Amino acid sequence: MLKSSDIDNELFLGIDGGGSKCKAIVMNKDNQILGTGIAGPGNPLHGFEQATNSITESAKLALEDAGLAHIELNELIAGVGLAGVNLPVLFDKMQSWQHPFKHMYLATDLLIACLGAHQGQDGAVMISGTGSCGFSCIDDEEFIIGAHGFPHGDKGSGAWFGLQAAKHVLLSIDGVIEPSSMNQVLLKKLNCKDDTELVEAIAGKVATYYAQLANLVFDAAEAGDKVALGIVEEGAEYINSIARTLWAKNPKRMSMIGGLTPRLKPWLAKEIQAQLSEPLSPPEVGSVLFARKQHAKLQA
């Protein structure tokens, strides 16, 4: 356990709040990660109270993990990067939150992902997780592709792949298209016997629900299933188009991040795979880098 004498009086909290979970880290003045914590969803689009609870809970867990449970949240300078706050109404709502921290600096999950991937330097990222989008930050100019949300956007995302699987299975049960190997796998996973039970199971479900079905599409595609191959190739081509649009902005480097990356990256065009660089740090570190920069401006 760290002693109080070993702690700089300015501890930084980094938050990465997404649709499925909220990650937190506590860092000291030397950019050492002292502790980490994970709580529930952190996207205010799916619930303001849920998001704020997840932020505070993950922060407490990170302090506990660092052996700093005696440190109060009001002693932390927080960089908070969240999905959903690219929408001005949600940014304003989160900005007006009576947060428990010493200071809070709010950013989009896209900006903190980019800052983390390139260690605070200019660059671009493609995000392929529950949702999908592209983002670049060059000379403080931000550029976004996608980030429109599910189901009307987020093509090539985990949620999109899961939704396509469900749609194709329903169509095949109706006899409109040929069945695939995904039929039995999906029905078994969701404990359904027929199309009626499947519709009841998936009706009104959120993006994270559909994202849990994405892996079965890739499993089927890798086994040679034609229907699954078509879905994966369509999703991959959309991500290819994001990459090409971002490269036109001439970023110094580009990374692909998000939970779906290991499954989707091998399906991208070879020249795009070759141009991608591994992210240097995760988004929650990007939140701390953002907070440090903003806090330094205030202190200047």
C-alpha positions in Angstrom: 0.0 0.0 0.0 1.3 3.5 -0.9 2.0 5.9 1.8 0.5 9.4 1.7 4.1 10.8 1.7 4.6 9.0 -1.7 1.6 10.6 -3.3 1.8 13.9 -5.2 -0.9 16.3 -4.1 -2.3 16.3 -7.6 -3.6 12.8 -8.5 -5.2 12.5 -11.8 -8.2 10.3 -12.7 -8.8 9.1 -16.2 -12.2 7.9 -17.3 -13.3 6.0 -20.4 -17.0 5.7 -20.4 -18.6 3.6 -23.2 -21.8 1.8 -23.9 -20.9 -1.4 -22.1 -18.5 -0.3 -19.3 -16.7 2.5 -17.6 -13.0 2.2 -17.0 -11.0 4.3 -14.6 -7.3 4.8 -13.8 -5.5 6.8 -11.1 -2.2 8.3 -12.2 0.5 10.2 -10.3 2.6 13.2 -11.4 5.0 10.8 -13.1 2.3 9.3 -15.3 2.4 6.0 -13.4 -0.9 4.0 -13.2 -1.5 3.4 -9.5 -4.8 1.6 -9.8 -7.7 0.7 -12.1 -11.4 0.2 -11.8 -14.3 -1.0 -14.0 -18.0 -0.3 -13.5 -21.2 -0.3 -15.6 -22.1 1.6 -18.8 -20.8 5.2 -19.0 -22.7 6.5 -22.0 -25.2 9.3 -20.9 -27.2 8.7 -24.1 -28.5 5.5 -22.4 -29.0 7.1 -19.0 -27.5 10.1 -17.2 -27.8 8.6 -13.7 -26.3 5.3 -14.9 -23.4 7.1 -16.4 -22.6 9.3 -13.4 -22.9 6.4 -11.1 -20.5 4.4 -13.2 -18.0 7.2 -13.2 -18.0 7.6 -9.5 -18.0 3.8 -8.8 -15.1 3.1 -11.2 -13.2 6.0 -9.6 -13.6 4.5 -6.1 -12.6 1.1 -7.4 -9.5 2.5 -8.9 -8.5 4.2 -5.7 -9.2 1.0 -3.8 -7.0 -0.9 -6.3 -4.2 1.6 -5.7 -4.4 1.2 -2.0 -5.7 4.7 -1.7 -9.2 4.1 -0.3 -8.5 6.9 2.2 -8.3 9.5 -0.7 -11.5 11.4 -1.4 -12.9 11.9 -4.9 -12.6 15.7 -4.3 -8.9 15.3 -4.2 -8.7 14.0 -7.8 -8.4 16.0 -11.0 -10.5 14.1 -13.5 -10.3 13.7 -17.2 -13.6 12.2 -18.3 -14.0 10.9 -21.8 -17.5 9.6 -22.7 -19.4 8.1 -25.6 -22.5 10.2 -26.4 -21.2 13.6 -25.5 -20.4 14.4 -29.2 -24.1 15.4 -29.0 -24.1 19.0 -27.7 -27.2 18.4 -25.5 -25.5 15.5 -23.7 -22.2 17.4 -23.4 -23.9 20.3 -21.8 -25.8 18.0 -19.4 -22.6 16.2 -18.3 -20.8 19.5 -18.0 -23.4 20.8 -15.6 -23.2 17.7 -13.4 -22.4 18.4 -9.8 -19.5 16.1 -9.9 -17.5 15.0 -6.8 -14.0 15.8 -8.1 -11.6 18.6 -7.5 -11.8 19.5 -11.2 -13.4 17.7 -14.1 -12.4 18.1 -17.8 -15.0 16.6 -20.2 -14.2 15.2 -23.6 -15.6 12.8 -26.2 -14.5 9.2 -26.1 -13.2 9.8 -29.6 -10.7 12.5 -28.5 -9.4 10.6 -25.5 -9.0 7.4 -27.6 -7.0 9.4 -30.2 -4.8 11.1 -27.5 -4.2 7.8 -25.8 -3.4 5.9 -29.0 -0.8 8.5 -30.0 0.4 9.6 -26.6 -1.1 13.0 -26.9 0.2 13.7 -30.4 -1.7 14.3 -33.6 -3.2 11.2 -35.3 -6.3 9.2 -36.2 -8.3 6.3 -34.8 -10.8 3.9 -36.1 -13.0 2.5 -33.3 -14.6 -0.9 -33.7 -16.4 -2.0 -30.6 -20.0 -2.0 -29.6 -20.2 1.0 -32.0 -18.0 2.2 -34.8 -16.6 5.5 -36.1 -13.5 7.3 -37.3 -11.8 10.3 -35.8 -8.7 12.4 -36.3 -7.2 15.3 -34.4 -4.6 17.3 -36.3 -3.4 20.7 -35.2 -6.3 20.8 -32.7 -8.8 20.3 -35.6 -11.1 17.4 -34.9 -12.8 15.4 -37.7 -15.4 12.7 -37.1 -16.8 10.0 -39.4 -19.9 8.2 -38.2 -20.6 8.1 -34.5 -24.3 8.3 -35.3 -25.4 5.6 -33.0 -27.2 2.2 -33.3 -29.2 1.1 -35.2 -29.3 4.0 -37.7 -25.5 4.2 -37.7 -22.5 2.3 -36.4 -22.1 0.1 -39.5 -19.2 -2.4 -39.1 -19.6 -2.4 -35.3 -20.3 -5.3 -32.9 -23.9 -4.3 -32.6 -24.3 -4.0 -36.4 -22.8 -7.5 -36.9 -25.1 -9.0 -34.3 -28.2 -7.3 -35.8 -27.3 -8.6 -39.3 -27.0 -12.1 -37.9 -30.5 -11.8 -36.3 -32.0 -10.4 -39.5 -30.5 -13.1 -41.7 -31.7 -15.9 -39.4 -35.2 -14.5 -39.4 -35.3 -14.2 -43.2 -34.0 -17.7 -43.6 -36.6 -19.1 -41.2 -39.2 -17.4 -43.4 -37.7 -19.2 -46.4 -36.8 -15.9 -48.1 -33.0 -16.7 -48.1 -31.0 -19.8 -47.6 -30.3 -20.8 -44.0 -26.7 -20.6 -42.7 -24.7 -22.2 -40.0 -25.6 -19.2 -37.8 -29.2 -20.3 -37.5 -28.7 -23.0 -34.9 -25.9 -21.2 -33.1 -28.0 -18.0 -32.7 -31.2 -19.8 -31.7 -29.3 -21.9 -29.1 -27.4 -18.9 -27.7 -30.7 -17.0 -27.2 -32.6 -20.1 -26.1 -35.2 -19.8 -28.9 -37.0 -22.5 -30.8 -38.5 -20.5 -33.7 -38.8 -17.1 -35.3 -41.5 -15.9 -32.8 -39.4 -16.6 -29.8 -36.4 -15.0 -31.5 -38.4 -11.8 -32.2 -39.5 -11.8 -28.6 -35.9 -12.2 -27.4 -34.4 -9.4 -29.5 -37.2 -6.8 -29.6 -36.3 -3.5 -28.2 -32.7 -4.6 -27.2 -29.9 -2.1 -27.0 -26.6 -2.1 -28.9 -24.7 -4.0 -26.2 -27.1 -6.9 -26.5 -26.6 -7.2 -30.2 -22.8 -6.8 -29.9 -22.7 -10.0 -27.9 -23.8 -11.8 -31.0 -21.0 -10.5 -33.2 -18.5 -13.3 -32.6 -20.8 -15.9 -33.9 -20.8 -14.1 -37.3 -17.0 -14.2 -37.4 -16.9 -17.8 -36.3 -19.2 -18.7 -39.1 -17.3 -16.6 -41.7 -14.0 -18.1 -40.7 -15.5 -21.6 -41.1 -16.5 -20.6 -44.7 -20.2 -19.9 -44.2 -21.3 -17.8 -47.3 -23.9 -15.7 -45.5 -21.6 -14.8 -42.7 -18.8 -14.1 -45.2 -21.0 -11.6 -46.9 -21.8 -9.8 -43.7 -18.2 -9.6 -42.6 -17.0 -8.4 -46.0 -19.7 -5.7 -46.0 -18.8 -4.5 -42.5 -15.0 -4.6 -43.3 -15.5 -2.6 -46.4 -17.2 0.1 -44.5 -14.3 0.3 -42.1 -11.9 0.4 -45.1 -13.8 3.4 -46.3 -13.4 5.1 -42.9 -9.7 4.4 -43.1 -9.3 5.9 -46.6 -11.2 9.0 -45.6 -9.1 9.5 -42.5 -5.8 9.0 -44.5 -6.9 11.9 -46.8 -6.4 14.1 -43.7 -2.7 13.1 -43.6 -2.5 12.0 -39.9 1.0 11.1 -38.7 -0.3 7.7 -37.6 -3.5 5.8 -37.3 -4.6 3.1 -34.9 -7.6 0.7 -34.7 -9.1 0.2 -31.2 -12.1 -1.4 -29.6 -13.2 -4.8 -28.5 -14.0 -6.0 -32.1 -10.5 -5.1 -33.5 -8.9 -8.6 -33.2 -11.8 -10.2 -35.1 -12.3 -7.5 -37.7 -8.8 -6.2 -38.5 -7.7 -9.3 -40.4 -10.6 -8.8 -42.8 -9.6 -5.2 -43.8 -7.8 -4.5 -47.0 -4.1 -5.5 -46.8 -2.8 -2.1 -47.5 -4.9 -0.6 -44.7 -3.7 -3.3 -42.3 -0.1 -2.4 -43.2 -0.6 1.3 -42.5 -2.1 0.8 -39.0 0.1 1.4 -35.9 -0.5 -0.2 -32.5 -2.1 2.2 -30.0 0.5 3.5 -27.5 -1.9 3.8 -24.6 -5.5 3.1 -23.9 -8.3 5.8 -23.9 -8.3 6.2 -20.1 -4.7 7.3 -20.3 -5.8 9.7 -23.1 -8.3 11.2 -20.6 -5.4 11.9 -18.1 -3.3 13.5 -20.9 -6.3 15.7 -21.8 -7.0 16.7 -18.2 -3.3 17.5 -17.7 -3.3 19.8 -20.7 -6.5 21.6 -19.8 -5.5 21.9 -16.1 -2.1 23.4 -17.1 -3.9 26.1 -19.2 -6.0 27.0 -16.1 -2.9 27.3 -14.0 -0.9 29.4 -16.5 
